[in-house]
Amino acid sequence: MKYLIAVVILMSLSACGKDVQYVTGPVGATGAQGPAGQNGSDGTNGTNGTNASPITIVQFCQSCVTHYPDTFAEIGFCSNGSIYGTYSANDGFSSEIVPGLYSSNGINCSCTFTVGANCAVSN
């Protein structure tokens, strides 16, 4: 019976609609580090990648020869019939150079070139 009266009183107090202010207490001390967990099981092996060999170097401006430190001819690489160029801007990235007309502005070596099918380059 005492329990029922205490519940009724608490419910009626909470129904009064008064805002209750809570005070945050101080942060307690950091507890001790728990034990290390067990090693998880090994995952399954991934699939083999595509054989990209042979990879050949492709020079975009045929009339230029690289001579350090004055002249740098831009180059790409051919893999599986596609040409890729690596750019140093934006943290560096490689991208496919699809067939079409391009301009190269290598250091002291610039030209216009055409990329064709199967890594063909002509000036």
Phi and psi restraints in degrees (range 20) as a CNS / XPLOR table:
assign (resid 1 and name C) (resid 2 and name N)
       (resid 2 and name CA) (resid 2 and name C) 1.0 -60.0 20.0 2
assign (resid 2 and name N) (resid 2 and name CA)
       (resid 2 and name C) (resid 3 and name N) 1.0 -38.0 20.0 2
assign (resid 2 and name C) (resid 3 and name N)
       (resid 3 and name CA) (resid 3 and name C) 1.0 -63.3 20.0 2
assign (resid 3 and name N) (resid 3 and name CA)
       (resid 3 and name C) (resid 4 and name N) 1.0 -43.7 20.0 2
assign (resid 3 and name C) (resid 4 and name N)
       (resid 4 and name CA) (resid 4 and name C) 1.0 -63.3 20.0 2
assign (resid 4 and name N) (resid 4 and name CA)
       (resid 4 and name C) (resid 5 and name N) 1.0 -41.1 20.0 2
assign (resid 4 and name C) (resid 5 and name N)
       (resid 5 and name CA) (resid 5 and name C) 1.0 -65.8 20.0 2
assign (resid 5 and name N) (resid 5 and name CA)
       (resid 5 and name C) (resid 6 and name N) 1.0 -41.4 20.0 2
assign (resid 5 and name C) (resid 6 and name N)
       (resid 6 and name CA) (resid 6 and name C) 1.0 -63.5 20.0 2
assign (resid 6 and name N) (resid 6 and name CA)
       (resid 6 and name C) (resid 7 and name N) 1.0 -39.6 20.0 2
assign (resid 6 and name C) (resid 7 and name N)
       (resid 7 and name CA) (resid 7 and name C) 1.0 -66.3 20.0 2
assign (resid 7 and name N) (resid 7 and name CA)
       (resid 7 and name C) (resid 8 and name N) 1.0 -42.7 20.0 2
assign (resid 7 and name C) (resid 8 and name N)
       (resid 8 and name CA) (resid 8 and name C) 1.0 -63.5 20.0 2
assign (resid 8 and name N) (resid 8 and name CA)
       (resid 8 and name C) (resid 9 and name N) 1.0 -42.3 20.0 2
assign (resid 8 and name C) (resid 9 and name N)
       (resid 9 and name CA) (resid 9 and name C) 1.0 -64.2 20.0 2
assign (resid 9 and name N) (resid 9 and name CA)
       (resid 9 and name C) (resid 10 and name N) 1.0 -44.9 20.0 2
assign (resid 9 and name C) (resid 10 and name N)
       (resid 10 and name CA) (resid 10 and name C) 1.0 -63.3 20.0 2
assign (resid 10 and name N) (resid 10 and name CA)
       (resid 10 and name C) (resid 11 and name N) 1.0 -39.9 20.0 2
assign (resid 10 and name C) (resid 11 and name N)
       (resid 11 and name CA) (resid 11 and name C) 1.0 -66.6 20.0 2
assign (resid 11 and name N) (resid 11 and name CA)
       (resid 11 and name C) (resid 12 and name N) 1.0 -39.4 20.0 2
assign (resid 11 and name C) (resid 12 and name N)
       (resid 12 and name CA) (resid 12 and name C) 1.0 -69.9 20.0 2
assign (resid 12 and name N) (resid 12 and name CA)
       (resid 12 and name C) (resid 13 and name N) 1.0 -34.6 20.0 2
assign (resid 12 and name C) (resid 13 and name N)
       (resid 13 and name CA) (resid 13 and name C) 1.0 -68.2 20.0 2
assign (resid 13 and name N) (resid 13 and name CA)
       (resid 13 and name C) (resid 14 and name N) 1.0 -37.2 20.0 2
assign (resid 13 and name C) (resid 14 and name N)
       (resid 14 and name CA) (resid 14 and name C) 1.0 -73.2 20.0 2
assign (resid 14 and name N) (resid 14 and name CA)
       (resid 14 and name C) (resid 15 and name N) 1.0 -19.4 20.0 2
assign (resid 14 and name C) (resid 15 and name N)
       (resid 15 and name CA) (resid 15 and name C) 1.0 -86.2 20.0 2
assign (resid 15 and name N) (resid 15 and name CA)
       (resid 15 and name C) (resid 16 and name N) 1.0 -2.5 20.0 2
assign (resid 15 and name C) (resid 16 and name N)
       (resid 16 and name CA) (resid 16 and name C) 1.0 -71.5 20.0 2
assign (resid 16 and name N) (resid 16 and name CA)
       (resid 16 and name C) (resid 17 and name N) 1.0 -18.0 20.0 2
assign (resid 16 and name C) (resid 17 and name N)
       (resid 17 and name CA) (resid 17 and name C) 1.0 82.1 20.0 2
assign (resid 17 and name N) (resid 17 and name CA)
       (resid 17 and name C) (resid 18 and name N) 1.0 12.3 20.0 2
assign (resid 17 and name C) (resid 18 and name N)
       (resid 18 and name CA) (resid 18 and name C) 1.0 -83.3 20.0 2
assign (resid 18 and name N) (resid 18 and name CA)
       (resid 18 and name C) (resid 19 and name N) 1.0 142.0 20.0 2
assign (resid 18 and name C) (resid 19 and name N)
       (resid 19 and name CA) (resid 19 and name C) 1.0 -74.1 20.0 2
assign (resid 19 and name N) (resid 19 and name CA)
       (resid 19 and name C) (resid 20 and name N) 1.0 136.1 20.0 2
assign (resid 19 and name C) (resid 20 and name N)
       (resid 20 and name CA) (resid 20 and name C) 1.0 -104.7 20.0 2
assign (resid 20 and name N) (resid 20 and name CA)
       (resid 20 and name C) (resid 21 and name N) 1.0 128.8 20.0 2
assign (resid 20 and name C) (resid 21 and name N)
       (resid 21 and name CA) (resid 21 and name C) 1.0 -94.8 20.0 2
assign (resid 21 and name N) (resid 21 and name CA)
       (resid 21 and name C) (resid 22 and name N) 1.0 128.2 20.0 2
assign (resid 21 and name C) (resid 22 and name N)
       (resid 22 and name CA) (resid 22 and name C) 1.0 -108.0 20.0 2
assign (resid 22 and name N) (resid 22 and name CA)
       (resid 22 and name C) (resid 23 and name N) 1.0 142.7 20.0 2
assign (resid 22 and name C) (resid 23 and name N)
       (resid 23 and name CA) (resid 23 and name C) 1.0 -110.3 20.0 2
assign (resid 23 and name N) (resid 23 and name CA)
       (resid 23 and name C) (resid 24 and name N) 1.0 127.6 20.0 2
assign (resid 23 and name C) (resid 24 and name N)
       (resid 24 and name CA) (resid 24 and name C) 1.0 -78.5 20.0 2
assign (resid 24 and name N) (resid 24 and name CA)
       (resid 24 and name C) (resid 25 and name N) 1.0 130.8 20.0 2
assign (resid 24 and name C) (resid 25 and name N)
       (resid 25 and name CA) (resid 25 and name C) 1.0 -81.6 20.0 2
assign (resid 25 and name N) (resid 25 and name CA)
       (resid 25 and name C) (resid 26 and name N) 1.0 174.4 20.0 2
assign (resid 25 and name C) (resid 26 and name N)
       (resid 26 and name CA) (resid 26 and name C) 1.0 -69.4 20.0 2
assign (resid 26 and name N) (resid 26 and name CA)
       (resid 26 and name C) (resid 27 and name N) 1.0 154.5 20.0 2
assign (resid 26 and name C) (resid 27 and name N)
       (resid 27 and name CA) (resid 27 and name C) 1.0 -73.9 20.0 2
assign (resid 27 and name N) (resid 27 and name CA)
       (resid 27 and name C) (resid 28 and name N) 1.0 134.1 20.0 2
assign (resid 27 and name C) (resid 28 and name N)
       (resid 28 and name CA) (resid 28 and name C) 1.0 -77.7 20.0 2
assign (resid 28 and name N) (resid 28 and name CA)
       (resid 28 and name C) (resid 29 and name N) 1.0 170.1 20.0 2
assign (resid 28 and name C) (resid 29 and name N)
       (resid 29 and name CA) (resid 29 and name C) 1.0 -67.9 20.0 2
assign (resid 29 and name N) (resid 29 and name CA)
       (resid 29 and name C) (resid 30 and name N) 1.0 150.3 20.0 2
assign (resid 29 and name C) (resid 30 and name N)
       (resid 30 and name CA) (resid 30 and name C) 1.0 -68.7 20.0 2
assign (resid 30 and name N) (resid 30 and name CA)
       (resid 30 and name C) (resid 31 and name N) 1.0 134.2 20.0 2
assign (resid 30 and name C) (resid 31 and name N)
       (resid 31 and name CA) (resid 31 and name C) 1.0 -76.0 20.0 2
assign (resid 31 and name N) (resid 31 and name CA)
       (resid 31 and name C) (resid 32 and name N) 1.0 170.9 20.0 2
assign (resid 31 and name C) (resid 32 and name N)
       (resid 32 and name CA) (resid 32 and name C) 1.0 -70.9 20.0 2
assign (resid 32 and name N) (resid 32 and name CA)
       (resid 32 and name C) (resid 33 and name N) 1.0 150.0 20.0 2
assign (resid 32 and name C) (resid 33 and name N)
       (resid 33 and name CA) (resid 33 and name C) 1.0 -68.9 20.0 2
assign (resid 33 and name N) (resid 33 and name CA)
       (resid 33 and name C) (resid 34 and name N) 1.0 136.5 20.0 2
assign (resid 33 and name C) (resid 34 and name N)
       (resid 34 and name CA) (resid 34 and name C) 1.0 -74.0 20.0 2
assign (resid 34 and name N) (resid 34 and name CA)
       (resid 34 and name C) (resid 35 and name N) 1.0 170.6 20.0 2
assign (resid 34 and name C) (resid 35 and name N)
       (resid 35 and name CA) (resid 35 and name C) 1.0 -70.1 20.0 2
assign (resid 35 and name N) (resid 35 and name CA)
       (resid 35 and name C) (resid 36 and name N) 1.0 154.6 20.0 2
assign (resid 35 and name C) (resid 36 and name N)
       (resid 36 and name CA) (resid 36 and name C) 1.0 -67.2 20.0 2
assign (resid 36 and name N) (resid 36 and name CA)
       (resid 36 and name C) (resid 37 and name N) 1.0 143.2 20.0 2
assign (resid 36 and name C) (resid 37 and name N)
       (resid 37 and name CA) (resid 37 and name C) 1.0 -76.9 20.0 2
assign (resid 37 and name N) (resid 37 and name CA)
       (resid 37 and name C) (resid 38 and name N) 1.0 168.8 20.0 2
assign (resid 37 and name C) (resid 38 and name N)
       (resid 38 and name CA) (resid 38 and name C) 1.0 -76.3 20.0 2
assign (resid 38 and name N) (resid 38 and name CA)
       (resid 38 and name C) (resid 39 and name N) 1.0 153.3 20.0 2
assign (resid 38 and name C) (resid 39 and name N)
       (resid 39 and name CA) (resid 39 and name C) 1.0 -67.0 20.0 2
assign (resid 39 and name N) (resid 39 and name CA)
       (resid 39 and name C) (resid 40 and name N) 1.0 139.0 20.0 2
assign (resid 39 and name C) (resid 40 and name N)
       (resid 40 and name CA) (resid 40 and name C) 1.0 -75.4 20.0 2
assign (resid 40 and name N) (resid 40 and name CA)
       (resid 40 and name C) (resid 41 and name N) 1.0 168.8 20.0 2
assign (resid 40 and name C) (resid 41 and name N)
       (resid 41 and name CA) (resid 41 and name C) 1.0 -76.5 20.0 2
assign (resid 41 and name N) (resid 41 and name CA)
       (resid 41 and name C) (resid 42 and name N) 1.0 152.9 20.0 2
assign (resid 41 and name C) (resid 42 and name N)
       (resid 42 and name CA) (resid 42 and name C) 1.0 -67.1 20.0 2
assign (resid 42 and name N) (resid 42 and name CA)
       (resid 42 and name C) (resid 43 and name N) 1.0 144.1 20.0 2
assign (resid 42 and name C) (resid 43 and name N)
       (resid 43 and name CA) (resid 43 and name C) 1.0 -78.4 20.0 2
assign (resid 43 and name N) (resid 43 and name CA)
       (resid 43 and name C) (resid 44 and name N) 1.0 173.1 20.0 2
assign (resid 43 and name C) (resid 44 and name N)
       (resid 44 and name CA) (resid 44 and name C) 1.0 -77.9 20.0 2
assign (resid 44 and name N) (resid 44 and name CA)
       (resid 44 and name C) (resid 45 and name N) 1.0 153.8 20.0 2
assign (resid 44 and name C) (resid 45 and name N)
       (resid 45 and name CA) (resid 45 and name C) 1.0 -68.8 20.0 2
assign (resid 45 and name N) (resid 45 and name CA)
       (resid 45 and name C) (resid 46 and name N) 1.0 143.9 20.0 2
assign (resid 45 and name C) (resid 46 and name N)
       (resid 46 and name CA) (resid 46 and name C) 1.0 -77.0 20.0 2
assign (resid 46 and name N) (resid 46 and name CA)
       (resid 46 and name C) (resid 47 and name N) 1.0 170.6 20.0 2
assign (resid 46 and name C) (resid 47 and name N)
       (resid 47 and name CA) (resid 47 and name C) 1.0 -80.5 20.0 2
assign (resid 47 and name N) (resid 47 and name CA)
       (resid 47 and name C) (resid 48 and name N) 1.0 155.7 20.0 2
assign (resid 47 and name C) (resid 48 and name N)
       (resid 48 and name CA) (resid 48 and name C) 1.0 -67.6 20.0 2
assign (resid 48 and name N) (resid 48 and name CA)
       (resid 48 and name C) (resid 49 and name N) 1.0 146.0 20.0 2
assign (resid 48 and name C) (resid 49 and name N)
       (resid 49 and name CA) (resid 49 and name C) 1.0 -78.4 20.0 2
assign (resid 49 and name N) (resid 49 and name CA)
       (resid 49 and name C) (resid 50 and name N) 1.0 174.0 20.0 2
assign (resid 49 and name C) (resid 50 and name N)
       (resid 50 and name CA) (resid 50 and name C) 1.0 -80.5 20.0 2
assign (resid 50 and name N) (resid 50 and name CA)
       (resid 50 and name C) (resid 51 and name N) 1.0 138.0 20.0 2
assign (resid 50 and name C) (resid 51 and name N)
       (resid 51 and name CA) (resid 51 and name C) 1.0 -70.0 20.0 2
assign (resid 51 and name N) (resid 51 and name CA)
       (resid 51 and name C) (resid 52 and name N) 1.0 116.3 20.0 2
assign (resid 51 and name C) (resid 52 and name N)
       (resid 52 and name CA) (resid 52 and name C) 1.0 -100.3 20.0 2
assign (resid 52 and name N) (resid 52 and name CA)
       (resid 52 and name C) (resid 53 and name N) 1.0 5.4 20.0 2
assign (resid 52 and name C) (resid 53 and name N)
       (resid 53 and name CA) (resid 53 and name C) 1.0 -88.7 20.0 2
assign (resid 53 and name N) (resid 53 and name CA)
       (resid 53 and name C) (resid 54 and name N) 1.0 153.7 20.0 2
assign (resid 53 and name C) (resid 54 and name N)
       (resid 54 and name CA) (resid 54 and name C) 1.0 -82.0 20.0 2
assign (resid 54 and name N) (resid 54 and name CA)
       (resid 54 and name C) (resid 55 and name N) 1.0 150.6 20.0 2
assign (resid 54 and name C) (resid 55 and name N)
       (resid 55 and name CA) (resid 55 and name C) 1.0 -106.1 20.0 2
assign (resid 55 and name N) (resid 55 and name CA)
       (resid 55 and name C) (resid 56 and name N) 1.0 129.0 20.0 2
assign (resid 55 and name C) (resid 56 and name N)
       (resid 56 and name CA) (resid 56 and name C) 1.0 -121.6 20.0 2
assign (resid 56 and name N) (resid 56 and name CA)
       (resid 56 and name C) (resid 57 and name N) 1.0 151.9 20.0 2
assign (resid 56 and name C) (resid 57 and name N)
       (resid 57 and name CA) (resid 57 and name C) 1.0 -86.8 20.0 2
assign (resid 57 and name N) (resid 57 and name CA)
       (resid 57 and name C) (resid 58 and name N) 1.0 138.3 20.0 2
assign (resid 57 and name C) (resid 58 and name N)
       (resid 58 and name CA) (resid 58 and name C) 1.0 -122.7 20.0 2
assign (resid 58 and name N) (resid 58 and name CA)
       (resid 58 and name C) (resid 59 and name N) 1.0 124.7 20.0 2
assign (resid 58 and name C) (resid 59 and name N)
       (resid 59 and name CA) (resid 59 and name C) 1.0 -95.4 20.0 2
assign (resid 59 and name N) (resid 59 and name CA)
       (resid 59 and name C) (resid 60 and name N) 1.0 129.6 20.0 2
assign (resid 59 and name C) (resid 60 and name N)
       (resid 60 and name CA) (resid 60 and name C) 1.0 -78.3 20.0 2
assign (resid 60 and name N) (resid 60 and name CA)
       (resid 60 and name C) (resid 61 and name N) 1.0 -40.8 20.0 2
assign (resid 60 and name C) (resid 61 and name N)
       (resid 61 and name CA) (resid 61 and name C) 1.0 -104.1 20.0 2
assign (resid 61 and name N) (resid 61 and name CA)
       (resid 61 and name C) (resid 62 and name N) 1.0 102.6 20.0 2
assign (resid 61 and name C) (resid 62 and name N)
       (resid 62 and name CA) (resid 62 and name C) 1.0 -66.0 20.0 2
assign (resid 62 and name N) (resid 62 and name CA)
       (resid 62 and name C) (resid 63 and name N) 1.0 -23.3 20.0 2
assign (resid 62 and name C) (resid 63 and name N)
       (resid 63 and name CA) (resid 63 and name C) 1.0 -83.4 20.0 2
assign (resid 63 and name N) (resid 63 and name CA)
       (resid 63 and name C) (resid 64 and name N) 1.0 -3.6 20.0 2
assign (resid 63 and name C) (resid 64 and name N)
       (resid 64 and name CA) (resid 64 and name C) 1.0 -108.1 20.0 2
assign (resid 64 and name N) (resid 64 and name CA)
       (resid 64 and name C) (resid 65 and name N) 1.0 150.0 20.0 2
assign (resid 64 and name C) (resid 65 and name N)
       (resid 65 and name CA) (resid 65 and name C) 1.0 -129.4 20.0 2
assign (resid 65 and name N) (resid 65 and name CA)
       (resid 65 and name C) (resid 66 and name N) 1.0 131.2 20.0 2
assign (resid 65 and name C) (resid 66 and name N)
       (resid 66 and name CA) (resid 66 and name C) 1.0 -70.1 20.0 2
assign (resid 66 and name N) (resid 66 and name CA)
       (resid 66 and name C) (resid 67 and name N) 1.0 126.5 20.0 2
assign (resid 66 and name C) (resid 67 and name N)
       (resid 67 and name CA) (resid 67 and name C) 1.0 -132.1 20.0 2
assign (resid 67 and name N) (resid 67 and name CA)
       (resid 67 and name C) (resid 68 and name N) 1.0 104.7 20.0 2
assign (resid 67 and name C) (resid 68 and name N)
       (resid 68 and name CA) (resid 68 and name C) 1.0 -67.9 20.0 2
assign (resid 68 and name N) (resid 68 and name CA)
       (resid 68 and name C) (resid 69 and name N) 1.0 136.7 20.0 2
assign (resid 68 and name C) (resid 69 and name N)
       (resid 69 and name CA) (resid 69 and name C) 1.0 -102.7 20.0 2
assign (resid 69 and name N) (resid 69 and name CA)
       (resid 69 and name C) (resid 70 and name N) 1.0 15.4 20.0 2
assign (resid 69 and name C) (resid 70 and name N)
       (resid 70 and name CA) (resid 70 and name C) 1.0 -96.0 20.0 2
assign (resid 70 and name N) (resid 70 and name CA)
       (resid 70 and name C) (resid 71 and name N) 1.0 -33.8 20.0 2
assign (resid 70 and name C) (resid 71 and name N)
       (resid 71 and name CA) (resid 71 and name C) 1.0 -131.4 20.0 2
assign (resid 71 and name N) (resid 71 and name CA)
       (resid 71 and name C) (resid 72 and name N) 1.0 130.1 20.0 2
assign (resid 71 and name C) (resid 72 and name N)
       (resid 72 and name CA) (resid 72 and name C) 1.0 -130.8 20.0 2
assign (resid 72 and name N) (resid 72 and name CA)
       (resid 72 and name C) (resid 73 and name N) 1.0 112.0 20.0 2
assign (resid 72 and name C) (resid 73 and name N)
       (resid 73 and name CA) (resid 73 and name C) 1.0 -84.9 20.0 2
assign (resid 73 and name N) (resid 73 and name CA)
       (resid 73 and name C) (resid 74 and name N) 1.0 131.5 20.0 2
assign (resid 73 and name C) (resid 74 and name N)
       (resid 74 and name CA) (resid 74 and name C) 1.0 -73.4 20.0 2
assign (resid 74 and name N) (resid 74 and name CA)
       (resid 74 and name C) (resid 75 and name N) 1.0 140.7 20.0 2
assign (resid 74 and name C) (resid 75 and name N)
       (resid 75 and name CA) (resid 75 and name C) 1.0 -131.0 20.0 2
assign (resid 75 and name N) (resid 75 and name CA)
       (resid 75 and name C) (resid 76 and name N) 1.0 162.8 20.0 2
assign (resid 75 and name C) (resid 76 and name N)
       (resid 76 and name CA) (resid 76 and name C) 1.0 -131.8 20.0 2
assign (resid 76 and name N) (resid 76 and name CA)
       (resid 76 and name C) (resid 77 and name N) 1.0 -174.8 20.0 2
assign (resid 76 and name C) (resid 77 and name N)
       (resid 77 and name CA) (resid 77 and name C) 1.0 -134.7 20.0 2
assign (resid 77 and name N) (resid 77 and name CA)
       (resid 77 and name C) (resid 78 and name N) 1.0 143.5 20.0 2
assign (resid 77 and name C) (resid 78 and name N)
       (resid 78 and name CA) (resid 78 and name C) 1.0 -103.7 20.0 2
assign (resid 78 and name N) (resid 78 and name CA)
       (resid 78 and name C) (resid 79 and name N) 1.0 129.7 20.0 2
assign (resid 78 and name C) (resid 79 and name N)
       (resid 79 and name CA) (resid 79 and name C) 1.0 -143.6 20.0 2
assign (resid 79 and name N) (resid 79 and name CA)
       (resid 79 and name C) (resid 80 and name N) 1.0 126.5 20.0 2
assign (resid 79 and name C) (resid 80 and name N)
       (resid 80 and name CA) (resid 80 and name C) 1.0 52.0 20.0 2
assign (resid 80 and name N) (resid 80 and name CA)
       (resid 80 and name C) (resid 81 and name N) 1.0 39.5 20.0 2
assign (resid 80 and name C) (resid 81 and name N)
       (resid 81 and name CA) (resid 81 and name C) 1.0 82.2 20.0 2
assign (resid 81 and name N) (resid 81 and name CA)
       (resid 81 and name C) (resid 82 and name N) 1.0 6.3 20.0 2
assign (resid 81 and name C) (resid 82 and name N)
       (resid 82 and name CA) (resid 82 and name C) 1.0 -123.7 20.0 2
assign (resid 82 and name N) (resid 82 and name CA)
       (resid 82 and name C) (resid 83 and name N) 1.0 143.7 20.0 2
assign (resid 82 and name C) (resid 83 and name N)
       (resid 83 and name CA) (resid 83 and name C) 1.0 -97.0 20.0 2
assign (resid 83 and name N) (resid 83 and name CA)
       (resid 83 and name C) (resid 84 and name N) 1.0 139.1 20.0 2
assign (resid 83 and name C) (resid 84 and name N)
       (resid 84 and name CA) (resid 84 and name C) 1.0 -125.5 20.0 2
assign (resid 84 and name N) (resid 84 and name CA)
       (resid 84 and name C) (resid 85 and name N) 1.0 144.2 20.0 2
assign (resid 84 and name C) (resid 85 and name N)
       (resid 85 and name CA) (resid 85 and name C) 1.0 -119.6 20.0 2
assign (resid 85 and name N) (resid 85 and name CA)
       (resid 85 and name C) (resid 86 and name N) 1.0 147.1 20.0 2
assign (resid 85 and name C) (resid 86 and name N)
       (resid 86 and name CA) (resid 86 and name C) 1.0 -111.7 20.0 2
assign (resid 86 and name N) (resid 86 and name CA)
       (resid 86 and name C) (resid 87 and name N) 1.0 125.7 20.0 2
assign (resid 86 and name C) (resid 87 and name N)
       (resid 87 and name CA) (resid 87 and name C) 1.0 -108.9 20.0 2
assign (resid 87 and name N) (resid 87 and name CA)
       (resid 87 and name C) (resid 88 and name N) 1.0 143.3 20.0 2
assign (resid 87 and name C) (resid 88 and name N)
       (resid 88 and name CA) (resid 88 and name C) 1.0 -90.0 20.0 2
assign (resid 88 and name N) (resid 88 and name CA)
       (resid 88 and name C) (resid 89 and name N) 1.0 -13.0 20.0 2
assign (resid 88 and name C) (resid 89 and name N)
       (resid 89 and name CA) (resid 89 and name C) 1.0 -70.4 20.0 2
assign (resid 89 and name N) (resid 89 and name CA)
       (resid 89 and name C) (resid 90 and name N) 1.0 154.8 20.0 2
assign (resid 89 and name C) (resid 90 and name N)
       (resid 90 and name CA) (resid 90 and name C) 1.0 56.4 20.0 2
assign (resid 90 and name N) (resid 90 and name CA)
       (resid 90 and name C) (resid 91 and name N) 1.0 47.3 20.0 2
assign (resid 90 and name C) (resid 91 and name N)
       (resid 91 and name CA) (resid 91 and name C) 1.0 69.5 20.0 2
assign (resid 91 and name N) (resid 91 and name CA)
       (resid 91 and name C) (resid 92 and name N) 1.0 11.8 20.0 2
assign (resid 91 and name C) (resid 92 and name N)
       (resid 92 and name CA) (resid 92 and name C) 1.0 78.5 20.0 2
assign (resid 92 and name N) (resid 92 and name CA)
       (resid 92 and name C) (resid 93 and name N) 1.0 136.3 20.0 2
assign (resid 92 and name C) (resid 93 and name N)
       (resid 93 and name CA) (resid 93 and name C) 1.0 -163.5 20.0 2
assign (resid 93 and name N) (resid 93 and name CA)
       (resid 93 and name C) (resid 94 and name N) 1.0 156.4 20.0 2
assign (resid 93 and name C) (resid 94 and name N)
       (resid 94 and name CA) (resid 94 and name C) 1.0 -107.4 20.0 2
assign (resid 94 and name N) (resid 94 and name CA)
       (resid 94 and name C) (resid 95 and name N) 1.0 145.5 20.0 2
assign (resid 94 and name C) (resid 95 and name N)
       (resid 95 and name CA) (resid 95 and name C) 1.0 -144.6 20.0 2
assign (resid 95 and name N) (resid 95 and name CA)
       (resid 95 and name C) (resid 96 and name N) 1.0 148.1 20.0 2
assign (resid 95 and name C) (resid 96 and name N)
       (resid 96 and name CA) (resid 96 and name C) 1.0 -70.9 20.0 2
assign (resid 96 and name N) (resid 96 and name CA)
       (resid 96 and name C) (resid 97 and name N) 1.0 137.4 20.0 2
assign (resid 96 and name C) (resid 97 and name N)
       (resid 97 and name CA) (resid 97 and name C) 1.0 -101.0 20.0 2
assign (resid 97 and name N) (resid 97 and name CA)
       (resid 97 and name C) (resid 98 and name N) 1.0 98.2 20.0 2
assign (resid 97 and name C) (resid 98 and name N)
       (resid 98 and name CA) (resid 98 and name C) 1.0 -74.5 20.0 2
assign (resid 98 and name N) (resid 98 and name CA)
       (resid 98 and name C) (resid 99 and name N) 1.0 158.0 20.0 2
assign (resid 98 and name C) (resid 99 and name N)
       (resid 99 and name CA) (resid 99 and name C) 1.0 -53.1 20.0 2
assign (resid 99 and name N) (resid 99 and name CA)
       (resid 99 and name C) (resid 100 and name N) 1.0 136.0 20.0 2
assign (resid 99 and name C) (resid 100 and name N)
       (resid 100 and name CA) (resid 100 and name C) 1.0 159.7 20.0 2
assign (resid 100 and name N) (resid 100 and name CA)
       (resid 100 and name C) (resid 101 and name N) 1.0 -174.5 20.0 2
assign (resid 100 and name C) (resid 101 and name N)
       (resid 101 and name CA) (resid 101 and name C) 1.0 -97.3 20.0 2
assign (resid 101 and name N) (resid 101 and name CA)
       (resid 101 and name C) (resid 102 and name N) 1.0 132.4 20.0 2
assign (resid 101 and name C) (resid 102 and name N)
       (resid 102 and name CA) (resid 102 and name C) 1.0 -136.0 20.0 2
assign (resid 102 and name N) (resid 102 and name CA)
       (resid 102 and name C) (resid 103 and name N) 1.0 164.7 20.0 2
assign (resid 102 and name C) (resid 103 and name N)
       (resid 103 and name CA) (resid 103 and name C) 1.0 -122.1 20.0 2
assign (resid 103 and name N) (resid 103 and name CA)
       (resid 103 and name C) (resid 104 and name N) 1.0 139.8 20.0 2
assign (resid 103 and name C) (resid 104 and name N)
       (resid 104 and name CA) (resid 104 and name C) 1.0 -114.8 20.0 2
assign (resid 104 and name N) (resid 104 and name CA)
       (resid 104 and name C) (resid 105 and name N) 1.0 135.9 20.0 2
assign (resid 104 and name C) (resid 105 and name N)
       (resid 105 and name CA) (resid 105 and name C) 1.0 -126.2 20.0 2
assign (resid 105 and name N) (resid 105 and name CA)
       (resid 105 and name C) (resid 106 and name N) 1.0 54.2 20.0 2
assign (resid 105 and name C) (resid 106 and name N)
       (resid 106 and name CA) (resid 106 and name C) 1.0 -60.4 20.0 2
assign (resid 106 and name N) (resid 106 and name CA)
       (resid 106 and name C) (resid 107 and name N) 1.0 162.4 20.0 2
assign (resid 106 and name C) (resid 107 and name N)
       (resid 107 and name CA) (resid 107 and name C) 1.0 -66.0 20.0 2
assign (resid 107 and name N) (resid 107 and name CA)
       (resid 107 and name C) (resid 108 and name N) 1.0 117.0 20.0 2
assign (resid 107 and name C) (resid 108 and name N)
       (resid 108 and name CA) (resid 108 and name C) 1.0 55.9 20.0 2
assign (resid 108 and name N) (resid 108 and name CA)
       (resid 108 and name C) (resid 109 and name N) 1.0 30.6 20.0 2
assign (resid 108 and name C) (resid 109 and name N)
       (resid 109 and name CA) (resid 109 and name C) 1.0 -159.1 20.0 2
assign (resid 109 and name N) (resid 109 and name CA)
       (resid 109 and name C) (resid 110 and name N) 1.0 98.9 20.0 2
assign (resid 109 and name C) (resid 110 and name N)
       (resid 110 and name CA) (resid 110 and name C) 1.0 -130.3 20.0 2
assign (resid 110 and name N) (resid 110 and name CA)
       (resid 110 and name C) (resid 111 and name N) 1.0 153.6 20.0 2
assign (resid 110 and name C) (resid 111 and name N)
       (resid 111 and name CA) (resid 111 and name C) 1.0 -167.2 20.0 2
assign (resid 111 and name N) (resid 111 and name CA)
       (resid 111 and name C) (resid 112 and name N) 1.0 172.0 20.0 2
assign (resid 111 and name C) (resid 112 and name N)
       (resid 112 and name CA) (resid 112 and name C) 1.0 -110.5 20.0 2
assign (resid 112 and name N) (resid 112 and name CA)
       (resid 112 and name C) (resid 113 and name N) 1.0 135.9 20.0 2
assign (resid 112 and name C) (resid 113 and name N)
       (resid 113 and name CA) (resid 113 and name C) 1.0 -139.9 20.0 2
assign (resid 113 and name N) (resid 113 and name CA)
       (resid 113 and name C) (resid 114 and name N) 1.0 161.0 20.0 2
assign (resid 113 and name C) (resid 114 and name N)
       (resid 114 and name CA) (resid 114 and name C) 1.0 -119.4 20.0 2
assign (resid 114 and name N) (resid 114 and name CA)
       (resid 114 and name C) (resid 115 and name N) 1.0 130.8 20.0 2
assign (resid 114 and name C) (resid 115 and name N)
       (resid 115 and name CA) (resid 115 and name C) 1.0 -98.7 20.0 2
assign (resid 115 and name N) (resid 115 and name CA)
       (resid 115 and name C) (resid 116 and name N) 1.0 127.4 20.0 2
assign (resid 115 and name C) (resid 116 and name N)
       (resid 116 and name CA) (resid 116 and name C) 1.0 -110.3 20.0 2
assign (resid 116 and name N) (resid 116 and name CA)
       (resid 116 and name C) (resid 117 and name N) 1.0 -168.2 20.0 2
assign (resid 116 and name C) (resid 117 and name N)
       (resid 117 and name CA) (resid 117 and name C) 1.0 -69.5 20.0 2
assign (resid 117 and name N) (resid 117 and name CA)
       (resid 117 and name C) (resid 118 and name N) 1.0 154.3 20.0 2
assign (resid 117 and name C) (resid 118 and name N)
       (resid 118 and name CA) (resid 118 and name C) 1.0 54.6 20.0 2
assign (resid 118 and name N) (resid 118 and name CA)
       (resid 118 and name C) (resid 119 and name N) 1.0 42.8 20.0 2
assign (resid 118 and name C) (resid 119 and name N)
       (resid 119 and name CA) (resid 119 and name C) 1.0 68.2 20.0 2
assign (resid 119 and name N) (resid 119 and name CA)
       (resid 119 and name C) (resid 120 and name N) 1.0 20.9 20.0 2
assign (resid 119 and name C) (resid 120 and name N)
       (resid 120 and name CA) (resid 120 and name C) 1.0 -76.6 20.0 2
assign (resid 120 and name N) (resid 120 and name CA)
       (resid 120 and name C) (resid 121 and name N) 1.0 133.3 20.0 2
assign (resid 120 and name C) (resid 121 and name N)
       (resid 121 and name CA) (resid 121 and name C) 1.0 -127.6 20.0 2
assign (resid 121 and name N) (resid 121 and name CA)
       (resid 121 and name C) (resid 122 and name N) 1.0 131.4 20.0 2
assign (resid 121 and name C) (resid 122 and name N)
       (resid 122 and name CA) (resid 122 and name C) 1.0 -134.7 20.0 2
assign (resid 122 and name N) (resid 122 and name CA)
       (resid 122 and name C) (resid 123 and name N) 1.0 149.4 20.0 2
